[in-house]
Amino acid sequence: MAVAAMFGVIMIARLHAMYQGSRMMLTFLVIMFLAVNIAYGVLTAIVLKDSVVEELVLSGTYGCNEVYNEDV
């Protein structure tokens, strides 16, 4: 996630420079960046809400098991 955010900030800086430092364009870019990231965070929280991760140890080998709870 941090890499994607850093990439977004770099792209905002480049587009801001491309539009000759327009304050209106910077405002638009920042609002869009925040809207997309907030939506991404909310969707991730919704998807992961019902997931459970378990650690399994079988004969000294560690494994990870993801279980998604479903409404039946």
N, C-alpha and C positions, 0 to 999 in steps of 0.2 A: 504493500500500500504506500509506503514512504517513497518508493521509486516513482510510482505513478503520480503522486502529489508533487514531487520535485520536477518531473517532466511537465506537469501542468503549469507550474510556476514559471518554468523556463519558456514555455510556449506563450504564456501571457506576456512576459517581458518582451519576447521577440515581436509579437503582434502589436503590442503597445508602441514599440519603436517603429514598426512598419507604418503605423498610422500617425507618424510624426508626433508622438507623445500626446495624443488626444485624450483628455481627461474623461470625456464621455465614453470613448471606446474602452478605456481602462475600467471604468465602472461597469460597463456591460460585461466585459470579460470576467471580472471578479465575481459578479452576480451569477453568471452562468457556471463558473467553476464551482462555486459553493453549492448551487442547486444540484448539479450533477453529483458531487461528492456526498451531499446529504441524502439524496435519493439512493445512491449506492449503499450507504451505510444502513438506511432503513430496510432496504430489500435484503441485505445480508443478515440483519437481525431477524427478519421474518423467516428466512430460510433456515437459519441455525437455531431458531427458538425450540424446535422439537427434536433436535439431534442430541445424541448421547455418545460420548467416546469412551470406550473401555480399553484397558490394557490387558492383554492376554500373555501369560507365560506358559509355553508348552515345551517341556524338555529343555529348559534353559534358553529357549529362543523367545525373544520378546516380539510381540506383534500388536497392532492397533486395530480395533474393530469399531466401525461407526454404525450406529443404529439410529434409524429415523422412526420416531413414533408416528403412527398413522391413526386417524380416527376411523374406527371400524363400525 
